[in-house]
Amino acid sequence: MTEKGLFIVLDGPEGCGKTTQSNLLVEALQLSGFRVSKTFQPGGTELGSQVRHELLHGSHDLTPGQEAIYFTFDRALHIVTVVKPAIDSGITVVCDRFASATSAYQGYAGGLGTSTVEWLTDLATDGLLPNLLLVLDIDPAIGFLRKKGDTLDRIERKPTDFHQMVRQGFLYYAEQHPDFSEVIAADGTLAEVHDRVTQVANERLNLNLSVLGL
């Protein structure tokens, strides 16, 4: 019987570096002999890419509840077609954003309520949770400096107060799920944050990953 792969999620406020750190973690895992699949939410499927475009670049104003339904639909499709088949076949999945994002953005900052998002998430994922969630924590004011010059999407253009609430939403989510969540300071250099990510992955998942030379 094939041993299941791990499910690792990196998430956090805008500009936290989750995509870059996800890629580095994938490389570290591969160098250690793991079979790895890198994916992201929303949009990690063909249909999901259409959902992502509507959510982030569509012209319609959406309520937090409507946003959550879009995200949840994308998540359900993503779990069934990408994540679960991979981990069931022994492949470790590294995912850029997951249910923690919907909880922070729509549930906490958007006022929908984190319990509502948890209920939707459980339906969408059939109870599947990450083996490890790494919340890369950063002050949004610093995070947006990293995005200077980038074209911002509909959610990124929300007010500063909203994004400060998002940060608190991520910290709250990690506090509520300590068995698989770890908060990592993301305001260091690329190499420093990668070192922190690798150290936590090794400790929490009993791995023996080497830090990449950056």
Steps between C-alpha positions, in 0.01 A plus 500: 500500500639841402583728792311826479680818408508808720275802452687824578345848466670839502274799559499852636427868432581675172872524431599234754702308241296179512536424127878540505534301822271228362729461200808481722334241724411291194865510392620398847253211510601379154868510590415280800334240278134592535262486207336843510212680330478880528156657469300805609155630590293641352561383146697177523270333244382595152153597622651649814701745288170646378377529857827671596463755220145586602597531866810712454442686176124490438295817476230386744490614860481190720401472865733305734244220495499485122880507493509213749265293284722558195811404696327195650387374159855537370634320808261207465598450136868538583492245783315237295701535177848607616584477869341176617603287198858620544534432873319167464766394249787598730573844355560789741288802407622854572210741464510881476195606708220283636201527735701719738482779240121491473477499879730804526369704205127427487434351843705727727570822307186481287272439797343181366612312809775241528256231615302542177817463295600191701162343421534573129857372500405172664236441231741588221796292620319209666701582811842498334745724685871572440766301679668838541384858446775762497359849555758751378429801718582853390365851553293573186666842478831320443340236281354755260840668466617171349215520249580858398456536125284187472145522366274436798193277475153575639574359846847651524346843434291482819583759772803475728278436804355196325845353438601560862191301600602227255833471678322459832270245336794283402644518851159411642467202264843368602408546867180299447686219320827456690524128421596571137577874485818699556552876469830605344638855489523593130676836527855368462709432193407227253762270653397576860133423436588184306713387795203554734263313267738206470564484873128494582426240231775279641379535857125470440512223237811315622683565173868548433501769232816694424488879470565616144807713442349836405 
